Every structure is written in C-alpha cells, then in structure tokens.
Amino acid sequence: MSQQVFIAVLFAALMHAGWNALIRGRGDRFHSISVLGMAQGLISIACLPFVSIPTGGTWGWILASAALHTGYKLFLIRAYSAGDLGQVYPLARGSAPLISSFVALAALGETLSPFLWAGVVTLCAGIALMSMKGGAALAALDRKAVFYALATSVFISGYTIVDAIGARGAESASSYIVWMFVFDGFSIAAVFAAVRRERAFPGVVRELPFGLLSAMMSLGAYWLIIWAMTQAPIGAVAALRESSILFAVLISVFILRERASVWRIGSALLILAGVALMRAG
C-alpha cells in the first residue's frame, strides 16, 4: 500500500468517525440514518452533471451496492435497538474486514503480504476487544444484538466487495459512487416513507441541515475508500478504514470528554499496532 493511499484511507477513517459522532447522540437513529441517506442522494443528484453515465455491467454492480447499503442501514438500526452502541458498532465493523479479505482471496485471488495480514488480524482483534464492555465476555451481549451486528458486518463486507469490483470496472470511481448513492438515496427514502407514512417528511425538512453536513462527510470518506480500493488490496483498505474506531475513541475522550477506561485504551493501542503493521506492509 503506497503512502498516498495509506494517508487517504486514514483521512477517510477520520471523517467516518466524525459523522458517526454527529449522529451518536440523536435519539431516533432510524430517522437520523434515513435523513443521512436521503441527503447523500440529494448531493449525488447535484453531482450528476459532472460525472459520466455508467455503461454495461457497471449498472448491475451499482444496483446491487445500493441494495446492500440500504440493508446495512436497516440492520445497523436493529442492532442499535438491541444492544449498546459502544459494543454493537465495533462488533459490526470489526468482523467485516476479515470477511472482505477472505472473500477477496477466494473470489478474486487477491493476496495480502504477511505484514498486511498481521495488520488486518491485529486491527480486528483490537476492535473485537473494544466491543467487549469492561472486558466482559462476548456472550454477555444480547443474542439479538450479536445477530444483528454480525448480519450488519455481512452487509458491510458485501458492499465493500461489490463496490471494489464495480469501481474498478467503471470509467471512474467518482461516476460509480455518485450514481450508486443516487439509487441508495431513493431506496432509503422509499423505506422511510413506508415505515413513517404521513409522519415521514416534515421531520426530514427540519433535519436536513444536519443531514447534509453528515452526508458530505460520509460521501467524502466513502469516495476516498472506493478510490483506494482501485489502487490497493480490498482487505487491506477495508481493515485500515476501521481505524475510524480509534479516531472515534479520540473524539469521545478529547472532544466529548468521555472517560477512557483501561480496556478501551488497551484496545485502542492494539488497533494502532494493527495500523502500524499495515503501514510496514
């Protein structure tokens, strides 16, 4: 992985942690994530005149990715409703890079160097440790929370692989991302309207400034990730992206003034070690 790609992915991870910090305290997460998805769609529609129209098989990857992104959002909301945010989020994000790495190896023949493999495994171990509240066993988590968190990780791995393949075959990563988020925005809007019915869109208008801010951060982060996956192995980029959890810890401690326990500091150092190993690779 080149230095340029490494820095780009770390910056994307920082932005990812930033928009998650924005929605962290919102009471109605279904509403907040739906507004985020719709705002992403609106921004993407505004970008359509500046990107090329996809051709051929790229449309199939775009539609598959939009469906997977919508599924990811819905399962993440269910996971949050069943378990603690501080455990569900790391569990969902932490297992995804390993799944992505093995799928990329099996389906695409994409191999990682020993240092990159060591970095992926170490980083995922740090994330897993962070998901174990106070050092408690994973079994202490609610079974529904575990199920939805792991199902969420499958969706994350799915859209990671699909987007990497789709973007590599598209005319440009920008064109692929813009069109994918247009369809994703329509999809989440349809789900939101079906669930909330007549209560759906008045609240969206009020939340739109928040939605646009978080959407710009989310889109910028994901554009960098997809571009990076056209330049480096999928598994390595997917794992390094999850260093966003390390940035989330730093934001929570130094900006939100939350307490940093010993287990949280230890897991953060393990994640940092994984990042260092990946840079060495």
N, C-alpha and C positions, 0 to 999 in steps of 0.2 A: 504494500500500500504506500503510495507516494505521500510526501509531506503535505502537498496541496490537498489531496483527498482526505488525509487524516485530520487536518485543521478544519476543512469544510464540514466533515461529519461531526466533529466536536462542537462547532458553532451551531449546527442543526440541533444537536442534543440540548444545548443551552436554550435555544428558542423553544424546543419542545417542553422543557421543564418550565419555561416562562408561561406558556399558555395554559399548562396544567395548573400552575399556581393561581392563574386568574380564575379558573372555574372551580378551584378546590373548595372555596367557601360558599359556593352557590347551593342553595337549599334544594332546588328542583333540578337534579342533574339531567333528567330526560329533556327538560326544556332547554337547559344550557347547551347540552351537546347537540340538540337539534338545531338551535339557533346558530351554533358554530358551523354545522354542516351546511345550512342554508346560506350563511354568509360566505362560506367558501365557494358555493355555487354562484352567487352573485358576482363576486370578484372574478371568478373564472370566466363568466359570461362577458364581463367587461374586457377581458384579455383576448377573447376570441379573434378580433380583427388583427391581432399582432402575431398569431401563430398559424401554421399551416393546417390544412384539413387532413386528418389521418386517412390512410388508404389500406385496402386489402385486409389482411388478417389482424391488423392493429386494432380494428373496431371490436373484435371478439375479446381481446385482452382488456380493452377499456371497459366494456360492459361487465365482464367477469370481475374486474377490480372494483368497479362501483358497487356491485352487489356484495362483495366481500367487505368493503369499507362500511357499508350500511349494517351488515351483520355484526361486524366488530363493535360498532357503536351501541347497538341494541344489547348485545351480550355483556358489554362492559357496564352498561347501566344496571342490568340484572345482577351482575357481580357486586357492584357497589351497594345495591339494596340488600344483599345477603351478607356482606362482610365488611370489615373495616377497610377504609381507603388505603391506609398505610400498609396493609398486608395484601389486599387484592391486587393493587396496581403493580407492585414488584413481582408478584407471582405470575400475573398475566404477561408482563413484559419480559420477565427473566427467562421463561422457558421458550419463548418464541425464537430467539437466535439459534439455539441448539437445533430446534426443529427445522428452521430455514437452512442451516448448514448441512444437515443430513439429507434434506430433500434436494438441495443444490448438488450435493455429491452424487446422490443416486440418479437424479433425473438429468442433470446437466454435465455430470462428470467433473464438476468444479472442485478442485482440491485446495486445501489450505496448507501453508507451511507449518512445521512443528510449533514455532513461536505463535503463529496466529491461532492454531488450535488451543494451545495453552492459554492464550489470552481470552479466547471465547469461553472456555470452560471456567477459568478463574473469575471472569466478569459475571458469568451466570451464577456461580457459586456465591459471590458477594450479594447479588440481587436476591437469591434464594434466602440467604441469611437475614437480609433486611426484611423479608416477608414474615419471618418468624418472630412475632411480637414478644419482646422481652426474653428472647431465647427459648420460648415455648416450642413444643413440637408442632410440626405442620398439622398433625392430626387434631390439634386444638382448634383449628379453623372450622367453621361451619361447613358441612359437606356440600351444601348448595353453593356456598361461596367458592369452594375449591373447584367444583364442577364448572361454574360459570367463568371463573378466572382462567382455567385451563382451556375451556372452549374458546374464550377470547384469544388466548395465545395461538390457537389453531387458525383463527381468522387472521391474526396478525401475520403469521407465517405464510398463509395463503396469499394475502395481497402483496406481501413482500416478494415472493417468488414470481407471481403474475406480473407485478409492476416492473420487476427487473427484466424479465423476458420481453414484455411489451415495449418498454422504453428502449431496449437495445435494438429492437426491430423497427422502431418508429423513426420518422425523419429527424425528430429531435425530442429530447426529454421534455422540453417546455411544452411542445404540442401535445404530447401524451398526457402530461399532468393536468393541463388546462382542461382538455376535453373530458378526462376521467372525472374531475371534480365537478364539472357541469352536470354530468349524469348522477353523480353521488348526491349533489345538492337537490336535484329533482326527486331522487329516491327517498332521502330522509324527510323531505318536505311532505311527500305523499304519506309516509308512515306517521308523521307527526299530525297531519290533518285527520287521518283515520282514527287516531287514538284520542286526540283532544277535541275533535269536531268543532262545534261552534266557539269553543274557548281557545281555539288554536292561535289565530294570527294577531289579535290585539296585543297580546303579550310579546310577540315577536318584534313588533314595531318598537316597543319600549326598550327591548334588549338589544336592538340592532347595533348601537354604538359599541357595546361590549363584544357582540358577536363579530363585528368587523375587525376590531383590534386583535382578538384572539385568532380569528381566521387568517389574518395577514401573517401572524407569527407561525401558525400551523402550516400554511401554504409554503412560506419561505423555507421552513425546516424540511418539509417533505420534498420540495424541489431539489434541495441540496442532496438529500438522501438518494433520490432516484438518479440524479446525475452521477453521484458517487458509485452507484451500482453499475453504471455503464463503464466505469473506469477501474473497478476493483472487485474482488470476490464478494458474492452476495452475503455469505455467512459472516465474513469479517465486518462488513459495513453494518449488517443487521445487529451484530453484537455491540459494536462501538456506539451505535445510535442509542443503545440502552444505558450508556453512561449519563443519559439525561437524569437518571435516578440520583446519581451523585450530585449533579447540579441542583436537583430538587431539594436534597438534604442541605446544601449550602444556602439556598434561598430560604428554606424554612428556619435555619438557625440564625443567619445573619440579617435577614430582612424581616421575616415574620416573628423572630425572637422565640422560636420554639426550643424546648430543651433537647439537647443531644445526649442520649444515653450511651453507655459503653458499647452495647451491642450494635447500635446504629453507627457509631464511629468506626468500630471494627469492620462492619460490612462495607462501609464507605472506603476504607483503606484497601479492602480486598478488591473492590471494583476498580480502584485506582491502580492496583497492581496489574489487573487484567488489561487496563488501558495501556500501561507501560509495556507489557509483554507484546501487545498488538503493534505498538509503535516499533518495537525492536524487530518485529517480523516484517 
